[in-house]
Amino acid sequence: MKAEKIFSYFPELTSQQRDQIDQLLACYLEWNAQINVISRKDTEHFYERHVLHSMAIAKIQNFNAGAKILDVGTGGGFPGIPLAILFPEAEFRLVDSIGKKIKVVEAVASELGLKNVSAVHQRADKVKDTFDFVVSRAVTKMEVFVPWVRKKINKVSTHDRKNGILYLKGGDLTEELAPFPSSEQYSLSNFYEEPFFETKKVVYLPF
């Protein structure tokens, strides 16, 4: 998949946003040669499996100007970097417990000129601030993840949807989400035509 396919799914992108998305692959290939943040076979499917997958959260939720978003276990910057491109007026804090991955995030954000991204080498449970939404991509099971971030979510909502978690997950989540009856699942096949997304979902858990 080339970047142009992303533009067909997000036709409202500005020329600057398109340029930033175009630059992503070269940035990550350069860094991946030094620090392995994306599996080698996934670099062939970079725009589909990393960028477009991350941007699926935007099909569920828009972030207001001034919104504060925490990306937990961001790895090389997913879903945080693509979302920060989509929502330049929102603030994104990307955290990961592996320092070399945060180094990549900082470099990519700098190269793309993303002023709304801060990257921190930190475990989620050590984050001191509160946020409108916590985003993540299949870091661990929900029952493990929720205690890490529950107290990081601001009680006052400024979006139509209540503040909470937006989590990219795959497969049958019936058992995993049974302890969370207020959770909602959104199938990515409703938004994207590629077979990769057939079993992928965004899980929303309000607080």
N, C-alpha and C positions, 0 to 999 in steps of 0.2 A: 504493500500500500504506500502510495505517495501522499505528501501533505495535501495535495489538491482534493483528495477524497474527504479529508477533514473539513475543508472549506465548503464542500457540498452539504455536509451535515450542519455546519454553522455558517450559513451564508451572510450573517450580520457582522462578521468580523471586519475590523478596520484594516487598512493596508499595513499599519504598524503591527497589529496582532498577527496578520498573515506572515509578515517578514520574520517575526519572532518564532513562530511555529516552523517556518522554513529552516531557520537556523538551528533548531533543536538537534536534529540528527547529527550534524557535523560536530556540535559541541560535545555530545555524548560519545560519539566515536573517538574523538580526541582523548577524552578523559578515560574512556573504557580501556584504551590501550595502556593506561598507567595504573588505574584502579578498577577492578572488575565490579561495576555497579549493575550491569545488565548482562544476563547470560549471553554467550556468543551467538547461540542460535536465535535468540530473541532480537538481536540487532537487525536481522532481516525483516522482522515484523514490528519494528520499533513504533511506527506511527499508529498501527492498529492496537497492539497489545499494551502499549504504555501511554501514548498520548491520547488517542481516542477513548481508550478505556477510562483514563483519569477524567476526561471531559464529560463522561456520562453523568457525573454528579450534577453538572450544570443543566442536564435535561430534567432533573428533578427539582433543583433549587437554585434560584438566582441569589446572589449575595449583594446586599445593599452597599452603597458607599459608606465607608467607615466600619463595616462589619469586620469582626475579628475571627479568624479561622485558624485552628490548630491542626496541623497534619502530623499524626503520630506514626512513628516508624517509617518515615518518608523514604528511606533508602537513598536512591539517587535523586529524589525530588518528585516522587509520584504518590498521590495525585496533585501535590501542592503546586509544582511549577506550571503545568498546563492550566490549572485553575487560576493561578495568579495572572497568567496572560489574559485569560477570559475576563477577569474582574479586577482591572487595574486600580479601582477605587477602594477595594477591600484590602485588609491587612492579613498577611499569611505568615504564620510562624511554623517552620518546618523543623521537627525534632527527630533525632535518631540517636541510639546508644552507641553507634559505631562512628567514631570521629572522622575516618577517611571518607565516609559517604557524605558527611556534612561539608567537608572540604570541596567535594564535587558540586554540591548544591550551591554553595557560596560562589563558586567560579562560574557556573552556568547562569545564575541570577545576575551576576555582574556583567557577563558577556552580552546578555540579552537586554540589559538596562532595566531590570525589574526592581523598581524602588520600593515595592510593596511586599518584599520577601525578606524575612530574617531567618537564618538557619542556626540552630543551636545543637551542640553535642550534649544531649541530655536524655535521661529516661523520662517517660511520660509522667510518672508519679511524682517527679521532682519539679515539674512545671508549676510556677507560683501564680500565674495570672488566670483570668477567666475569659471565656470565648463564647461567641454565638453558636458556632458549630465546630465539632471535631470531625475531621475526615481521616480516612485511612483505607489501606488496601490489603485486606486479608492478612493482617499481622498475626492474629491469633483468634481463638474462639471468642465469641461475644461474652460469654460468662467470665472470661479472664480479662477481656478488654474493658468492659464497663467499669469495674472498680478502679482501674487506672485513671479514668477520665471523668468520672461522675461529678466530682467536685470542681472540675475545670470549666463547667458549662454555666454560663451566666443565667440567672433566674429570670431576668427581664428580657423578653423577646421583642425585637424590632422588625421582624419579618412576618409575613402572613402565616408561615409555619412556625410552630414552637421551636425554640433552640433545642439542639440535640446532636446525635451522632448520625453521620452519613457514611456508610461503610460499604466498600466494594467487596462483594463475596461471590462465590460460585457454588453450583450444585444444589442439592436438596437441603434446605436449611430448616425444615420443619422441626426437627428435634432440637437443634441448636437454639432456635428462637422461641421454643416453648416456654421458657421462663420469662419471656419478654412479650406479653400479650399486646402491648401497645405498639409493637414494631410493625412496620409496613415494608413490603418487598416490591420492587419495581424491576421488571425484567428488561434487560438491555436489548433484547430482540425486538422490543416494541419501538426502539429508536434506530437501531443499526441492522443492516442486512447481512453482515458477515457471519459465517458459521461460528467463529470464535466466541461470539456474544450469546449464543443460544442458551447457555446455562448460567450466564453471568447476571448479577443483580446489583442494584443499590438497595441496601437496607437502611431505612430511616428509623431511628429510635428517639422519640421525643423525651424531654425532661422538664 
